[in-house]
């Protein structure tokens, strides 16, 4: 069987071809071996051809993945057992296993839909749909997502502990946790999944999920990382003048 426009995957600077004749597996083992991470499924995601389309399928039983188009305006949370048709020319896939967040990009010429870029907003604020972030909330997300954003190509990044992120910003642990609560609550109220556990208890992996959502929706981008250094410099000047 010959099918044109088969997807290609970019991960850590390497490219992988997907064949319509075989299922392409992604995980700790498979056609794309992500990492020897015990928190990662042996086979987590798969790409298969069915009903004249390629599909991204979550074949794991615990982890979920965040999938978005290049603009960040179209996003899906791929839970265990779920599948998604590959209908955009480029899809970014992010997921977390333990304290590590991974991402890879699916490229294809078979683009069924297109989207336009997000409208820019004033400096110091970020608006994604009904959500508006203050400058300090944006800094918090950047401190958590810094290692992911500094990648030169899709790959892997470590999510820091809250204490490490607070230190990077020069904030107290209490202030950091309060702002983290506020950001997660905001996103939870508009239906972003994975930021809260049962009965209102915040999920333990909320930092990783917050990074996935913020990076995939372009709430923060690599150009924003410089704001962390500016915040650190401002805190240093403040402490010196006291």
QUINORKA-V551351 format. One record per pair of residues at least 12 apart in sequence whose C-alpha atoms are under 8 Angstrom apart, sorted by the first residue. I is the first residue (numbers start at 1). GAP is how many residues later the second one is. D is the distance in Angstrom with one decimal. If there is no record, write none. Layout:
BEGIN
i->I gap->GAP d->D
i->I gap->GAP d->D
END
This chain:
BEGIN
i->1 gap->19 d->7.8
i->1 gap->20 d->7.1
i->2 gap->18 d->7.7
i->3 gap->17 d->6.7
i->5 gap->103 d->5.9
i->5 gap->104 d->5.3
i->5 gap->105 d->5.6
i->6 gap->12 d->6.1
i->6 gap->13 d->6.5
i->6 gap->14 d->6.8
i->6 gap->48 d->7.8
i->6 gap->102 d->6.4
i->6 gap->103 d->7.9
i->7 gap->47 d->8.0
i->7 gap->99 d->6.3
i->7 gap->100 d->5.5
i->7 gap->101 d->4.6
i->7 gap->102 d->7.7
i->8 gap->98 d->5.8
i->8 gap->99 d->5.2
i->8 gap->100 d->6.4
i->9 gap->95 d->6.9
i->9 gap->96 d->5.6
i->9 gap->97 d->4.6
i->9 gap->98 d->6.1
i->10 gap->94 d->5.8
i->10 gap->95 d->5.2
i->10 gap->96 d->6.6
i->10 gap->97 d->7.7
i->10 gap->144 d->6.8
i->11 gap->92 d->7.4
i->11 gap->93 d->5.0
i->11 gap->94 d->6.8
i->11 gap->142 d->7.1
i->11 gap->143 d->5.2
i->11 gap->144 d->5.4
i->12 gap->92 d->7.8
i->12 gap->141 d->5.7
i->12 gap->142 d->5.4
i->12 gap->143 d->4.5
i->12 gap->144 d->7.8
i->13 gap->140 d->5.8
i->13 gap->141 d->7.2
i->13 gap->142 d->7.9
i->16 gap->16 d->7.5
i->18 gap->29 d->7.6
i->20 gap->28 d->6.7
i->20 gap->29 d->5.3
i->20 gap->34 d->7.8
i->21 gap->28 d->7.5
i->22 gap->26 d->6.9
i->22 gap->27 d->7.9
i->23 gap->23 d->6.5
i->23 gap->24 d->5.8
i->23 gap->25 d->4.7
i->23 gap->26 d->7.5
i->24 gap->22 d->5.4
i->24 gap->23 d->5.0
i->24 gap->24 d->6.4
i->25 gap->18 d->6.3
i->25 gap->19 d->7.4
i->25 gap->20 d->6.0
i->25 gap->21 d->4.4
i->25 gap->22 d->6.6
i->26 gap->17 d->5.8
i->26 gap->18 d->5.8
i->26 gap->19 d->5.0
i->26 gap->20 d->5.9
i->27 gap->13 d->6.7
i->27 gap->14 d->5.9
i->27 gap->15 d->5.2
i->27 gap->16 d->4.6
i->27 gap->17 d->4.9
i->27 gap->18 d->6.6
i->28 gap->12 d->6.0
i->28 gap->13 d->5.9
i->28 gap->14 d->4.4
i->28 gap->15 d->6.4
i->28 gap->16 d->7.8
i->29 gap->13 d->5.1
i->29 gap->14 d->6.2
i->30 gap->12 d->7.5
i->30 gap->13 d->6.6
i->37 gap->60 d->7.4
i->39 gap->58 d->5.1
i->39 gap->59 d->5.7
i->40 gap->23 d->7.9
i->40 gap->57 d->5.4
i->40 gap->58 d->7.9
i->41 gap->19 d->6.3
i->41 gap->22 d->7.9
i->43 gap->16 d->6.7
i->43 gap->17 d->6.4
i->44 gap->14 d->6.1
i->44 gap->15 d->5.4
i->44 gap->16 d->4.6
i->44 gap->19 d->7.7
i->45 gap->12 d->5.6
i->45 gap->13 d->4.6
i->45 gap->14 d->5.5
i->45 gap->15 d->6.9
i->46 gap->12 d->6.5
i->46 gap->13 d->6.6
i->53 gap->32 d->6.8
i->53 gap->33 d->7.3
i->54 gap->31 d->6.1
i->54 gap->32 d->5.7
i->55 gap->28 d->6.4
i->55 gap->29 d->5.5
i->55 gap->30 d->4.4
i->55 gap->31 d->5.5
i->56 gap->27 d->5.5
i->56 gap->28 d->5.2
i->56 gap->29 d->6.2
i->56 gap->30 d->6.6
i->57 gap->21 d->7.9
i->57 gap->24 d->7.0
i->57 gap->25 d->6.0
i->57 gap->26 d->4.2
i->57 gap->27 d->6.4
i->58 gap->20 d->6.6
i->58 gap->21 d->6.6
i->58 gap->22 d->5.2
i->58 gap->23 d->5.3
i->58 gap->24 d->5.6
i->58 gap->25 d->6.3
i->59 gap->21 d->6.2
i->59 gap->22 d->5.8
i->59 gap->23 d->8.0
i->60 gap->20 d->5.5
i->60 gap->21 d->7.1
i->61 gap->19 d->5.2
i->61 gap->20 d->7.4
i->62 gap->18 d->6.3
i->63 gap->16 d->7.0
i->63 gap->17 d->6.6
i->63 gap->32 d->7.7
i->63 gap->33 d->7.7
i->63 gap->34 d->7.5
i->64 gap->13 d->6.8
i->64 gap->14 d->5.5
i->64 gap->15 d->4.6
i->64 gap->16 d->6.2
i->64 gap->31 d->6.5
i->65 gap->12 d->5.8
i->65 gap->13 d->5.0
i->65 gap->14 d->6.7
i->65 gap->28 d->6.6
i->65 gap->29 d->5.7
i->65 gap->30 d->4.6
i->65 gap->31 d->7.7
i->66 gap->12 d->6.1
i->66 gap->27 d->5.7
i->66 gap->28 d->5.1
i->66 gap->29 d->6.2
i->66 gap->146 d->6.6
i->66 gap->147 d->7.2
i->66 gap->150 d->7.4
i->67 gap->24 d->6.7
i->67 gap->25 d->5.7
i->67 gap->26 d->4.6
i->67 gap->27 d->6.5
i->67 gap->149 d->7.4
i->68 gap->23 d->5.6
i->68 gap->24 d->5.4
i->68 gap->25 d->6.7
i->68 gap->148 d->6.0
i->68 gap->149 d->7.3
i->69 gap->19 d->6.6
i->69 gap->21 d->6.2
i->69 gap->22 d->4.8
i->69 gap->23 d->6.3
i->70 gap->20 d->6.2
i->70 gap->21 d->6.4
i->70 gap->22 d->7.0
i->71 gap->44 d->6.9
i->71 gap->45 d->6.9
i->71 gap->46 d->5.5
i->71 gap->47 d->6.7
i->71 gap->146 d->7.2
i->71 gap->147 d->7.2
i->72 gap->144 d->5.6
i->72 gap->145 d->3.9
i->72 gap->146 d->5.7
i->73 gap->42 d->7.5
i->73 gap->45 d->7.3
i->73 gap->144 d->6.4
i->75 gap->141 d->7.8
i->75 gap->142 d->7.4
i->77 gap->116 d->7.7
i->87 gap->23 d->6.9
i->87 gap->24 d->5.5
i->87 gap->25 d->5.1
i->87 gap->26 d->6.3
i->88 gap->20 d->7.5
i->88 gap->22 d->7.1
i->88 gap->23 d->4.7
i->88 gap->24 d->6.0
i->88 gap->25 d->5.8
i->88 gap->26 d->6.9
i->89 gap->18 d->5.8
i->89 gap->19 d->5.0
i->89 gap->20 d->5.6
i->89 gap->21 d->6.2
i->89 gap->22 d->4.6
i->89 gap->23 d->7.8
i->90 gap->15 d->6.8
i->90 gap->16 d->5.6
i->90 gap->17 d->4.7
i->90 gap->18 d->6.4
i->91 gap->14 d->5.6
i->91 gap->15 d->5.1
i->91 gap->16 d->6.7
i->92 gap->12 d->6.0
i->92 gap->13 d->4.6
i->92 gap->14 d->6.4
i->92 gap->124 d->7.2
i->93 gap->12 d->6.1
i->93 gap->13 d->7.7
i->94 gap->118 d->6.0
i->94 gap->122 d->7.4
i->95 gap->117 d->6.7
i->96 gap->112 d->6.3
i->96 gap->113 d->7.5
i->96 gap->116 d->7.9
i->99 gap->59 d->6.0
i->99 gap->60 d->5.4
i->99 gap->61 d->7.5
i->99 gap->109 d->7.2
i->100 gap->56 d->6.8
i->100 gap->57 d->5.7
i->100 gap->58 d->4.5
i->100 gap->59 d->5.9
i->100 gap->108 d->7.9
i->101 gap->47 d->7.3
i->101 gap->55 d->5.7
i->101 gap->56 d->5.3
i->101 gap->57 d->6.1
i->101 gap->58 d->6.9
i->101 gap->107 d->6.9
i->101 gap->111 d->7.6
i->102 gap->52 d->7.8
i->102 gap->53 d->5.6
i->102 gap->54 d->4.2
i->102 gap->55 d->6.4
i->103 gap->51 d->5.4
i->103 gap->52 d->5.2
i->103 gap->53 d->6.3
i->104 gap->50 d->4.9
i->104 gap->51 d->6.1
i->105 gap->49 d->6.7
i->125 gap->13 d->7.7
i->126 gap->12 d->7.5
i->126 gap->93 d->6.6
i->127 gap->92 d->7.6
i->128 gap->89 d->7.6
i->128 gap->91 d->6.7
i->130 gap->60 d->7.8
i->131 gap->55 d->7.2
i->131 gap->56 d->7.3
i->133 gap->50 d->7.9
i->137 gap->42 d->6.4
i->137 gap->43 d->7.7
i->137 gap->46 d->6.8
i->138 gap->82 d->7.5
i->139 gap->30 d->7.8
i->139 gap->88 d->7.2
i->139 gap->89 d->6.6
i->140 gap->25 d->7.5
i->140 gap->29 d->7.8
i->140 gap->36 d->7.4
i->140 gap->39 d->7.6
i->140 gap->40 d->7.3
i->141 gap->69 d->7.6
i->141 gap->70 d->6.8
i->141 gap->73 d->7.4
i->141 gap->79 d->7.7
i->142 gap->78 d->6.8
i->142 gap->82 d->7.5
i->142 gap->83 d->6.5
i->142 gap->86 d->7.2
i->143 gap->22 d->5.4
i->143 gap->23 d->7.9
i->143 gap->25 d->6.9
i->143 gap->26 d->7.1
i->143 gap->85 d->7.0
i->144 gap->15 d->5.8
i->144 gap->16 d->6.0
i->144 gap->21 d->6.2
i->144 gap->63 d->7.2
i->144 gap->67 d->6.6
i->145 gap->14 d->6.7
i->145 gap->66 d->5.5
i->145 gap->70 d->7.5
i->146 gap->79 d->6.5
i->147 gap->12 d->7.2
i->149 gap->66 d->7.7
i->149 gap->72 d->6.5
i->149 gap->73 d->5.0
i->149 gap->76 d->7.6
i->150 gap->72 d->6.3
i->159 gap->48 d->7.5
i->159 gap->49 d->6.5
i->162 gap->14 d->7.4
i->162 gap->15 d->7.5
i->168 gap->60 d->7.8
i->168 gap->64 d->7.2
i->169 gap->59 d->6.8
i->169 gap->62 d->6.6
i->169 gap->63 d->5.9
i->170 gap->62 d->6.5
i->170 gap->65 d->6.5
i->184 gap->12 d->7.7
i->184 gap->22 d->7.7
i->184 gap->26 d->7.4
i->194 gap->12 d->6.7
i->194 gap->15 d->6.3
i->195 gap->14 d->6.5
i->195 gap->15 d->7.0
END
